[in-house]
């Protein structure tokens, strides 16, 4: 395990939360969900200079309808939001990001910090 990125993130948290420094200490965090026809718009806090994709494509998103069956979703960034949809879920109601063991981080903020895994439905 590479310990340097973990140490750097902990240092940023300490600087921001305990020493009162004005530094970005968090990656994007889910804020709210907006329903669109056949898709969901996911709003985020802590985007700091916008959302960016690291890697070939924006991945690790899944959606479910009323039946709570999860399917991998297509995702794209629009400003400080992500639009998710799947042909397998014509009326999506909930979304998840990086909700599995050992996910690959693909969504980051403009300062290079990764998004925190989340789910929009109740556990």
N, C-alpha and C positions, 0 to 999 in steps of 0.2 A: 504494500500500500504506500502510495506517495503521500507523505505527511506534510510536505511544504504547503500545498493549497489549503489544507485543513488549518494549519497554524496561521496562515495569512488571514483566513476568514475569521478565526477566533480573535485575532489581533484587531481586525476592523470592528468587530462587535464590541470589544473592550473599549476601543478608542471612542466609539459613538455612544455607547450606553453607560460607561462608567467614568470616562474622562471628558465628556462633553464636547468632543471634537466634531466638526462638521464634515464627516466622511460618509460615503456610501457603504453601508454595512450589510445590506441584504440584496438578494436577487429578487426578481419579480415574484410577487405573491398574489394569489387569486383574490379579487375583490368582489366581483359580482357577475352574474350570468344574465344575458339578454337573449330572449328567444327570437329567432328569425324564421322565415318560411324555409323549412328543411335544413336548418342549421342553428348553431348557437354562437353568440359572440361572447367571448370571455374577456372581462376587463381586469386589469392588473394595477397594483400599487408598486412602487419602487422600480419603475421602468428606467429611470435615469438615462436620459439621452436616447430613449426608444428601445424597442425589443429587437433582438437579432437572433439569427439562426446560426448555430455552429454545426458544421457537418454538411452533408449533401442535401438534406431536407429536414423540415420540421416534423419530428416524429414523437412517438410515445403518447399520443392523444387517443382516447377512445370515447365513444358515445353510446348511450342507451336510451331506449324509449320507455314507455309505461311498463313494458314487460321485464325491464331491468336486465336484459341480455346485452352484454357489452360487445362492441365491434370496434376494430381499429378505425380511426378517422383520418380523413384528409384535413390538413390544417394549413392555414396561411396567416401571415401577419398583416394587419391593417392598422397602421399607426401604433397606438399603445394597447391594441386588442388583438386577439387571435380568433379567427373564424374556423369552427370545426363542423364537419359534416361527414356522413357516410351514406352510400347508396343502400346499405343494409338497414339503415334506420331513417325512414322517411320523415318522422316527427321526433327528433331527439329532445330529450327532457333533461339529461344529465351528462356531464363530461368528467373525465379523469385525465391527469397528466402524470406520467412516470409512476403509475400506481402498480408496481410489480417489484419483484426482487431484482436488484442490480440493474436499474434502468439506465439507458444512455441519455445523458443530458443533451438536449438540443436547443432549448430556449434559454436565452440569456438577456440581461439588460445591457445598456450601452457601455457600462463600465466593466463588463466581462464576468459578472456574477451570475450563477445559474439560478433558474426558477426553482422554487420549492415544490415538491410533489403535492398534489391536491386532488380532491374530489368535490364535486358540487352537490352530490346527493348525501342524504343522511346515512351514517354507517349502519 
